[in-house]
Amino acid sequence: MVPVFSQWINVVETTDQRQEPVVKGNVKGVVATDSTYFAMVPYAWLAGSPATALNAPENVVLTESRAKSYFGTTAPEAVLGKIITYNKEKKRTVTGIVKDLGYPTEFTGQEFFRLPPATYSLGQWTSTDGANRVYLQLGPGTDTAKVLAMVTKVAGEKWEENLQDSKLPRSIKRWFKLIPLTESHFSTYIPEWEVRKASKPVMHGLIGLGLLLIIAASINFVNLATTIAIIISCLGLFGLAVLIAFQRTKEIGIRKVLGATVTGIIQMLMLDFVKLVLIALVIAAPIAWWGMSKWLQNFVYRISIEWWMFALSGAVVVLIAIFTVSFQAVRAALANPVKSLRSM
């Protein structure tokens, strides 16, 4: 078991290689853990030893980039023994320097404290947030269902105590899930501090759009620019749908609690985007008519621009917009309102 608890650091003070004072404010990437963390995450050690670097509560391990931000180009070995003061009260000694991982990862720590053993209160046992995480290292062939049952049993007992102590209704439930590291950055339903995540359905959608773009380019290179313009427009509309659905998550949850139907919520979200598309059509249609009229005057034999051409184009654009937004609208409407309101 590897605990990783984020630390809130308002100010860091130390001295650089010229003994000049260095003061950093609102420092991020500071975590409390233990030596098992460095056995789990493959850091390369530039100075110090992973076996002893966190054997005392006053020690701190820095990444190479964080050490350079404090002490300049000082060699890693020379940084060992330097004193850093956190929040103007806690002094810590640098006992290790590790090389930055150098690739995208959820292990974003830059400074590492020792997490001392402690007896946690009932409130801490039953409180969850996105700043503190626990990783379980399981060997090959481990029965994950059995491990999850053990975790649920221990945490469930504390939760029952909390219900009794706080006099909360028994209808409030908690559950746990083991997430492989390979899937962790796709768990967008679990907010985590300073961890950027990606939606797997969105990623698959983007891959599909990419394949569609390649196919369209192979079939007809002349229409590639048009295809790109349509796909970029769809991507922008889809991104806007994701953003608005996220911003209105709590509103949707409240509407569902108050009796709104899934169909009504989908219609509400769809209507907002259809209005935007219609406004765009009203603006674009006269400009397109004027531009095409001017261009067609260069030809002796030319077609006349009819109103139904704009009506048909507008209908196609509206249908594309509805198709693009429909996935996110349905997903937002079907979301569990309890989860969206829990963080209020």
C-alpha positions as a Markdown table, in Angstrom:
| # | Residue | x | y | z |
|---|---|---|---|---|
| 1 | Met | 0.0 | 0.0 | 0.0 |
| 2 | Val | 1.4 | 3.4 | -1.1 |
| 3 | Pro | -0.2 | 6.5 | 0.4 |
| 4 | Val | 0.2 | 9.8 | -1.5 |
| 5 | Phe | -1.3 | 12.8 | 0.4 |
| 6 | Ser | -1.1 | 16.3 | -1.2 |
| 7 | Gln | 0.3 | 19.0 | 1.1 |
| 8 | Trp | -0.8 | 22.7 | 1.1 |
| 9 | Ile | 2.3 | 24.9 | 1.0 |
| 10 | Asn | 1.8 | 28.7 | 0.9 |
| 11 | Val | 5.4 | 29.7 | 1.0 |
| 12 | Val | 8.9 | 28.1 | 0.7 |
| 13 | Glu | 12.1 | 29.7 | 1.8 |
| 14 | Thr | 15.7 | 28.7 | 1.3 |
| 15 | Thr | 19.0 | 30.1 | 0.0 |
| 16 | Asp | 20.6 | 29.4 | -3.4 |
| 17 | Gln | 24.2 | 28.5 | -4.3 |
| 18 | Arg | 25.2 | 32.2 | -3.7 |
| 19 | Gln | 23.5 | 32.3 | -0.3 |
| 20 | Glu | 20.9 | 34.6 | -1.7 |
| 21 | Pro | 17.4 | 34.2 | -0.3 |
| 22 | Val | 14.9 | 32.3 | -2.4 |
| 23 | Val | 11.2 | 32.6 | -1.7 |
| 24 | Lys | 8.5 | 30.8 | -3.6 |
| 25 | Gly | 4.8 | 31.2 | -3.1 |
| 26 | Asn | 1.8 | 28.9 | -3.6 |
| 27 | Val | 4.0 | 25.9 | -4.3 |
| 28 | Lys | 2.3 | 22.9 | -5.9 |
| 29 | Gly | 3.4 | 19.3 | -6.4 |
| 30 | Val | 4.3 | 18.7 | -2.7 |
| 31 | Val | 3.2 | 15.3 | -1.4 |
| 32 | Ala | 3.6 | 13.2 | 1.8 |
| 33 | Thr | 4.4 | 9.5 | 1.2 |
| 34 | Asp | 6.9 | 6.9 | 2.3 |
| 35 | Ser | 9.8 | 4.9 | 0.8 |
| 36 | Thr | 7.4 | 2.5 | -0.9 |
| 37 | Tyr | 6.5 | 5.3 | -3.3 |
| 38 | Phe | 9.9 | 5.2 | -4.9 |
| 39 | Ala | 9.7 | 1.4 | -5.2 |
| 40 | Met | 6.5 | 1.8 | -7.1 |
| 41 | Val | 7.4 | 4.8 | -9.4 |
| 42 | Pro | 10.6 | 4.3 | -11.4 |
| 43 | Tyr | 12.5 | 7.4 | -10.5 |
| 44 | Ala | 16.3 | 7.6 | -11.3 |
| 45 | Trp | 18.2 | 8.8 | -8.3 |
| 46 | Leu | 20.8 | 11.5 | -8.9 |
| 47 | Ala | 21.8 | 11.9 | -5.2 |
| 48 | Gly | 20.7 | 10.2 | -2.0 |
| 49 | Ser | 19.3 | 6.7 | -1.4 |
| 50 | Pro | 15.7 | 5.6 | -1.8 |
| 51 | Ala | 16.1 | 3.3 | 1.2 |
| 52 | Thr | 17.1 | 6.1 | 3.6 |
| 53 | Ala | 16.0 | 9.4 | 2.0 |
| 54 | Leu | 12.6 | 9.5 | 3.9 |
| 55 | Asn | 13.6 | 7.7 | 7.1 |
| 56 | Ala | 13.1 | 10.9 | 9.2 |
| 57 | Pro | 10.1 | 13.2 | 9.3 |
| 58 | Glu | 12.4 | 16.3 | 8.7 |
| 59 | Asn | 13.6 | 15.0 | 5.4 |
| 60 | Val | 12.6 | 16.0 | 1.9 |
| 61 | Val | 13.3 | 14.6 | -1.6 |
| 62 | Leu | 13.2 | 16.9 | -4.6 |
| 63 | Thr | 13.0 | 16.3 | -8.3 |
| 64 | Glu | 15.8 | 17.7 | -10.4 |
| 65 | Ser | 13.7 | 20.5 | -11.8 |
| 66 | Arg | 12.5 | 21.6 | -8.4 |
| 67 | Ala | 16.0 | 21.5 | -7.0 |
| 68 | Lys | 17.2 | 23.8 | -9.9 |
| 69 | Ser | 14.3 | 26.2 | -9.2 |
| 70 | Tyr | 15.5 | 26.5 | -5.6 |
| 71 | Phe | 19.3 | 26.2 | -5.9 |
| 72 | Gly | 20.1 | 27.0 | -9.6 |
| 73 | Thr | 22.6 | 24.8 | -11.4 |
| 74 | Thr | 24.1 | 23.4 | -8.2 |
| 75 | Ala | 25.2 | 19.7 | -8.6 |
| 76 | Pro | 22.7 | 17.2 | -7.1 |
| 77 | Glu | 25.2 | 16.0 | -4.6 |
| 78 | Ala | 25.8 | 19.5 | -3.4 |
| 79 | Val | 22.1 | 20.1 | -2.8 |
| 80 | Leu | 22.0 | 17.3 | -0.2 |
| 81 | Gly | 21.9 | 18.8 | 3.3 |
| 82 | Lys | 20.4 | 22.1 | 2.2 |
| 83 | Ile | 17.6 | 23.4 | 4.5 |
| 84 | Ile | 14.2 | 24.4 | 3.2 |
| 85 | Thr | 11.6 | 26.1 | 5.4 |
| 86 | Tyr | 7.9 | 25.5 | 4.6 |
| 87 | Asn | 5.1 | 27.8 | 5.6 |
| 88 | Lys | 7.6 | 29.8 | 7.7 |
| 89 | Glu | 7.8 | 27.2 | 10.5 |
| 90 | Lys | 8.8 | 23.7 | 9.3 |
| 91 | Lys | 12.4 | 23.2 | 8.4 |
| 92 | Arg | 13.4 | 20.2 | 6.3 |
| 93 | Thr | 16.7 | 18.8 | 5.1 |
| 94 | Val | 17.2 | 17.7 | 1.5 |
| 95 | Thr | 18.2 | 14.1 | 1.5 |
| 96 | Gly | 17.6 | 13.0 | -2.1 |
| 97 | Ile | 17.4 | 14.3 | -5.7 |
| 98 | Val | 15.5 | 12.3 | -8.3 |
| 99 | Lys | 15.3 | 12.8 | -12.1 |
| 100 | Asp | 12.0 | 14.1 | -13.4 |
| 101 | Leu | 10.0 | 11.3 | -15.0 |
| 102 | Gly | 9.9 | 13.2 | -18.3 |
| 103 | Tyr | 6.6 | 11.9 | -19.6 |
| 104 | Pro | 2.9 | 12.6 | -19.0 |
| 105 | Thr | 1.8 | 10.9 | -15.7 |
| 106 | Glu | -0.5 | 11.3 | -12.8 |
| 107 | Phe | 2.5 | 11.1 | -10.5 |
| 108 | Thr | 3.1 | 14.9 | -10.5 |
| 109 | Gly | 4.9 | 15.2 | -7.2 |
| 110 | Gln | 8.0 | 17.5 | -7.1 |
| 111 | Glu | 8.8 | 17.5 | -3.4 |
| 112 | Phe | 8.3 | 14.5 | -1.2 |
| 113 | Phe | 7.9 | 14.5 | 2.6 |
| 114 | Arg | 7.7 | 11.5 | 4.9 |
| 115 | Leu | 4.1 | 10.6 | 5.9 |
| 116 | Pro | 4.4 | 9.8 | 9.6 |
| 117 | Pro | 2.3 | 7.1 | 11.2 |
| 118 | Ala | -0.8 | 8.5 | 12.8 |
| 119 | Thr | -4.1 | 7.6 | 14.3 |
| 120 | Tyr | -6.8 | 9.1 | 12.2 |
| 121 | Ser | -10.0 | 10.5 | 13.5 |
| 122 | Leu | -13.4 | 9.1 | 12.5 |
| 123 | Gly | -14.0 | 12.1 | 10.3 |
| 124 | Gln | -10.7 | 11.5 | 8.4 |
| 125 | Trp | -11.5 | 7.9 | 7.9 |
| 126 | Thr | -14.8 | 8.7 | 6.3 |
| 127 | Ser | -13.7 | 11.8 | 4.4 |
| 128 | Thr | -12.7 | 11.5 | 0.7 |
| 129 | Asp | -11.3 | 14.2 | -1.6 |
| 130 | Gly | -9.2 | 14.4 | -4.7 |
| 131 | Ala | -6.0 | 15.5 | -3.0 |
| 132 | Asn | -5.2 | 12.2 | -1.1 |
| 133 | Arg | -4.7 | 8.9 | -2.9 |
| 134 | Val | -3.8 | 5.3 | -1.9 |
| 135 | Tyr | -2.2 | 2.9 | -4.4 |
| 136 | Leu | -2.2 | -0.8 | -4.0 |
| 137 | Gln | 0.6 | -2.9 | -5.5 |
| 138 | Leu | -0.8 | -6.3 | -6.3 |
| 139 | Gly | 1.3 | -9.2 | -7.5 |
| 140 | Pro | 0.5 | -11.2 | -10.6 |
| 141 | Gly | -2.5 | -13.5 | -10.2 |
| 142 | Thr | -3.9 | -11.6 | -7.2 |
| 143 | Asp | -7.6 | -12.0 | -6.6 |
| 144 | Thr | -8.7 | -8.3 | -7.0 |
| 145 | Ala | -12.2 | -9.1 | -5.9 |
| 146 | Lys | -10.9 | -10.4 | -2.6 |
| 147 | Val | -8.7 | -7.4 | -2.1 |
| 148 | Leu | -11.7 | -5.1 | -2.8 |
| 149 | Ala | -13.8 | -7.0 | -0.4 |
| 150 | Met | -11.2 | -6.5 | 2.3 |
| 151 | Val | -11.0 | -2.7 | 1.6 |
| 152 | Thr | -14.8 | -2.4 | 1.6 |
| 153 | Lys | -15.0 | -4.3 | 4.9 |
| 154 | Val | -12.5 | -2.1 | 6.8 |
| 155 | Ala | -13.9 | 1.2 | 5.3 |
| 156 | Gly | -17.5 | 0.0 | 5.7 |
| 157 | Glu | -17.0 | -0.5 | 9.5 |
| 158 | Lys | -15.8 | 3.0 | 9.8 |
| 159 | Trp | -18.6 | 4.3 | 7.7 |
| 160 | Glu | -21.2 | 2.6 | 9.9 |
| 161 | Glu | -19.5 | 4.3 | 13.0 |
| 162 | Asn | -19.8 | 7.6 | 11.2 |
| 163 | Leu | -23.5 | 7.1 | 10.4 |
| 164 | Gln | -24.2 | 6.4 | 14.1 |
| 165 | Asp | -22.0 | 9.2 | 15.4 |
| 166 | Ser | -23.3 | 11.8 | 12.9 |
| 167 | Lys | -26.9 | 10.5 | 13.0 |
| 168 | Leu | -27.0 | 10.3 | 9.2 |
| 169 | Pro | -29.7 | 8.3 | 7.4 |
| 170 | Arg | -28.9 | 4.7 | 6.5 |
| 171 | Ser | -29.8 | 5.4 | 2.9 |
| 172 | Ile | -26.4 | 7.1 | 2.4 |
| 173 | Lys | -24.1 | 4.5 | 0.9 |
| 174 | Arg | -20.5 | 4.3 | -0.1 |
| 175 | Trp | -18.7 | 2.0 | -2.5 |
| 176 | Phe | -15.2 | 1.4 | -3.6 |
| 177 | Lys | -13.5 | 0.4 | -6.9 |
| 178 | Leu | -10.1 | -0.8 | -7.8 |
| 179 | Ile | -8.8 | 1.1 | -10.9 |
| 180 | Pro | -5.7 | -0.2 | -12.7 |
| 181 | Leu | -3.1 | 2.5 | -13.3 |
| 182 | Thr | -3.6 | 2.0 | -17.0 |
| 183 | Glu | -7.2 | 3.1 | -16.7 |
| 184 | Ser | -6.7 | 5.7 | -13.9 |
| 185 | His | -6.3 | 8.7 | -16.2 |
| 186 | Phe | -9.6 | 7.8 | -17.9 |
| 187 | Ser | -11.6 | 7.9 | -14.6 |
| 188 | Thr | -13.1 | 11.3 | -15.2 |
| 189 | Tyr | -15.9 | 10.6 | -12.8 |
| 190 | Ile | -13.4 | 10.8 | -9.9 |
| 191 | Pro | -12.0 | 14.3 | -9.4 |
| 192 | Glu | -8.4 | 14.4 | -8.4 |
| 193 | Trp | -6.2 | 17.3 | -7.4 |
| 194 | Glu | -3.7 | 18.4 | -10.0 |
| 195 | Val | -4.4 | 15.4 | -12.2 |
| 196 | Arg | -5.5 | 15.9 | -15.8 |
| 197 | Lys | -7.7 | 13.2 | -17.2 |
| 198 | Ala | -9.1 | 12.3 | -20.5 |
| 199 | Ser | -12.5 | 10.8 | -21.4 |
| 200 | Lys | -12.2 | 7.5 | -23.2 |
| 201 | Pro | -15.4 | 8.0 | -25.2 |
| 202 | Val | -14.1 | 11.4 | -26.3 |
| 203 | Met | -10.7 | 9.9 | -27.2 |
| 204 | His | -12.4 | 7.2 | -29.2 |
| 205 | Gly | -14.5 | 9.8 | -30.9 |
| 206 | Leu | -11.5 | 11.8 | -31.9 |
| 207 | Ile | -9.8 | 8.7 | -33.2 |
| 208 | Gly | -12.9 | 7.9 | -35.3 |
| 209 | Leu | -12.9 | 11.5 | -36.6 |
| 210 | Gly | -9.3 | 11.1 | -37.5 |
| 211 | Leu | -9.9 | 7.9 | -39.4 |
| 212 | Leu | -12.8 | 9.6 | -41.1 |
| 213 | Leu | -10.6 | 12.5 | -42.1 |
| 214 | Ile | -8.0 | 10.1 | -43.6 |
| 215 | Ile | -10.6 | 8.1 | -45.5 |
| 216 | Ala | -12.1 | 11.3 | -46.9 |
| 217 | Ala | -8.7 | 12.6 | -47.9 |
| 218 | Ser | -7.9 | 9.3 | -49.7 |
| 219 | Ile | -11.2 | 9.3 | -51.6 |
| 220 | Asn | -11.2 | 12.8 | -52.8 |
| 221 | Phe | -8.2 | 15.1 | -52.2 |
| 222 | Val | -10.0 | 18.0 | -53.8 |
| 223 | Asn | -12.7 | 18.1 | -51.1 |
| 224 | Leu | -10.1 | 17.7 | -48.3 |
| 225 | Ala | -10.4 | 21.4 | -47.2 |
| 226 | Thr | -14.1 | 21.1 | -47.0 |
| 227 | Thr | -13.9 | 17.9 | -45.0 |
| 228 | Ile | -11.4 | 19.5 | -42.6 |
| 229 | Ala | -13.6 | 22.5 | -42.1 |
| 230 | Ile | -16.6 | 20.4 | -41.3 |
| 231 | Ile | -14.7 | 18.1 | -38.9 |
| 232 | Ile | -13.0 | 21.1 | -37.1 |
| 233 | Ser | -16.5 | 22.7 | -36.8 |
| 234 | Cys | -17.8 | 19.5 | -35.3 |
| 235 | Leu | -14.9 | 19.2 | -32.9 |
| 236 | Gly | -15.5 | 22.8 | -31.7 |
| 237 | Leu | -19.2 | 22.2 | -31.3 |
| 238 | Phe | -18.5 | 19.0 | -29.4 |
| 239 | Gly | -16.0 | 20.7 | -27.1 |
| 240 | Leu | -18.5 | 23.4 | -26.4 |
| 241 | Ala | -21.1 | 20.8 | -25.6 |
| 242 | Val | -18.7 | 19.1 | -23.1 |
| 243 | Leu | -17.9 | 22.4 | -21.5 |
| 244 | Ile | -21.5 | 23.5 | -21.1 |
| 245 | Ala | -22.6 | 20.1 | -19.8 |
| 246 | Phe | -19.9 | 20.2 | -17.2 |
| 247 | Gln | -20.7 | 23.7 | -16.1 |
| 248 | Arg | -24.4 | 22.9 | -15.8 |
| 249 | Thr | -23.9 | 19.5 | -14.1 |
| 250 | Lys | -25.3 | 20.7 | -10.8 |
| 251 | Glu | -28.2 | 22.5 | -12.5 |
| 252 | Ile | -29.1 | 19.3 | -14.4 |
| 253 | Gly | -28.9 | 17.3 | -11.1 |
| 254 | Ile | -31.2 | 19.7 | -9.4 |
| 255 | Arg | -33.7 | 19.6 | -12.3 |
| 256 | Lys | -33.7 | 15.8 | -12.2 |
| 257 | Val | -34.2 | 15.8 | -8.4 |
| 258 | Leu | -37.2 | 18.2 | -8.9 |
| 259 | Gly | -38.8 | 15.9 | -11.4 |
| 260 | Ala | -37.4 | 16.8 | -14.8 |
| 261 | Thr | -37.4 | 14.0 | -17.4 |
| 262 | Val | -34.4 | 12.8 | -19.3 |
| 263 | Thr | -36.1 | 13.8 | -22.6 |
| 264 | Gly | -36.8 | 17.3 | -21.2 |
| 265 | Ile | -33.2 | 17.8 | -20.2 |
| 266 | Ile | -31.9 | 16.6 | -23.6 |
| 267 | Gln | -34.3 | 19.0 | -25.4 |
| 268 | Met | -33.1 | 21.8 | -23.1 |
| 269 | Leu | -29.4 | 21.2 | -24.0 |
| 270 | Met | -30.1 | 20.6 | -27.7 |
| 271 | Leu | -32.2 | 23.8 | -28.0 |
| 272 | Asp | -29.3 | 25.9 | -26.7 |
| 273 | Phe | -27.0 | 24.6 | -29.5 |
| 274 | Val | -29.7 | 24.7 | -32.2 |
| 275 | Lys | -30.3 | 28.4 | -31.4 |
| 276 | Leu | -26.5 | 29.1 | -31.9 |
| 277 | Val | -26.5 | 27.3 | -35.2 |
| 278 | Leu | -29.6 | 29.2 | -36.4 |
| 279 | Ile | -28.1 | 32.5 | -35.5 |
| 280 | Ala | -24.9 | 31.5 | -37.4 |
| 281 | Leu | -27.1 | 30.6 | -40.4 |
| 282 | Val | -28.9 | 33.9 | -40.3 |
| 283 | Ile | -25.6 | 35.7 | -40.4 |
| 284 | Ala | -23.9 | 33.5 | -42.9 |
| 285 | Ala | -26.7 | 33.1 | -45.5 |
| 286 | Pro | -26.7 | 36.7 | -46.8 |
| 287 | Ile | -23.0 | 36.8 | -47.0 |
| 288 | Ala | -22.9 | 33.4 | -48.8 |
| 289 | Trp | -25.6 | 34.6 | -51.3 |
| 290 | Trp | -23.7 | 37.8 | -52.0 |
| 291 | Gly | -20.4 | 36.1 | -52.4 |
| 292 | Met | -21.7 | 33.3 | -54.7 |
| 293 | Ser | -23.7 | 35.9 | -56.8 |
| 294 | Lys | -20.5 | 37.9 | -57.4 |
| 295 | Trp | -18.5 | 34.7 | -58.3 |
| 296 | Leu | -21.2 | 33.4 | -60.7 |
| 297 | Gln | -21.1 | 36.6 | -62.7 |
| 298 | Asn | -17.8 | 35.5 | -64.0 |
| 299 | Phe | -19.5 | 32.8 | -66.1 |
| 300 | Val | -21.6 | 33.2 | -69.2 |
| 301 | Tyr | -23.6 | 30.1 | -68.4 |
| 302 | Arg | -24.5 | 30.0 | -64.7 |
| 303 | Ile | -27.2 | 28.7 | -62.4 |
| 304 | Ser | -29.5 | 30.9 | -60.4 |
| 305 | Ile | -29.3 | 30.8 | -56.6 |
| 306 | Glu | -32.6 | 29.6 | -55.2 |
| 307 | Trp | -33.9 | 29.9 | -51.6 |
| 308 | Trp | -34.2 | 26.1 | -51.2 |
| 309 | Met | -30.4 | 25.8 | -51.5 |
| 310 | Phe | -30.0 | 27.7 | -48.3 |
| 311 | Ala | -32.9 | 25.9 | -46.6 |
| 312 | Leu | -31.3 | 22.5 | -47.5 |
| 313 | Ser | -27.9 | 23.6 | -46.4 |
| 314 | Gly | -29.3 | 25.0 | -43.1 |
| 315 | Ala | -31.2 | 21.7 | -42.5 |
| 316 | Val | -28.0 | 19.7 | -43.0 |
| 317 | Val | -26.0 | 21.9 | -40.7 |
| 318 | Val | -28.7 | 21.7 | -38.0 |
| 319 | Leu | -28.7 | 17.9 | -38.3 |
| 320 | Ile | -24.9 | 17.7 | -38.1 |
| 321 | Ala | -25.0 | 19.9 | -35.0 |
| 322 | Ile | -27.7 | 17.7 | -33.4 |
| 323 | Phe | -25.8 | 14.6 | -34.2 |
| 324 | Thr | -22.5 | 16.0 | -32.8 |
| 325 | Val | -24.1 | 17.3 | -29.5 |
| 326 | Ser | -26.5 | 14.4 | -29.0 |
| 327 | Phe | -23.9 | 12.1 | -27.3 |
| 328 | Gln | -22.9 | 14.6 | -24.7 |
| 329 | Ala | -26.5 | 15.7 | -24.1 |
| 330 | Val | -27.7 | 12.2 | -23.5 |
| 331 | Arg | -24.7 | 11.4 | -21.3 |
| 332 | Ala | -25.4 | 14.5 | -19.2 |
| 333 | Ala | -29.1 | 13.8 | -18.9 |
| 334 | Leu | -28.5 | 10.2 | -17.8 |
| 335 | Ala | -25.9 | 11.1 | -15.2 |
| 336 | Asn | -26.7 | 10.2 | -11.6 |
| 337 | Pro | -27.9 | 13.4 | -9.9 |
| 338 | Val | -26.5 | 12.2 | -6.5 |
| 339 | Lys | -23.0 | 12.3 | -7.8 |
| 340 | Ser | -23.3 | 15.8 | -9.3 |
| 341 | Leu | -24.9 | 17.2 | -6.1 |
| 342 | Arg | -22.6 | 15.5 | -3.7 |
| 343 | Ser | -19.8 | 18.1 | -4.0 |
| 344 | Met | -22.1 | 21.1 | -3.5 |
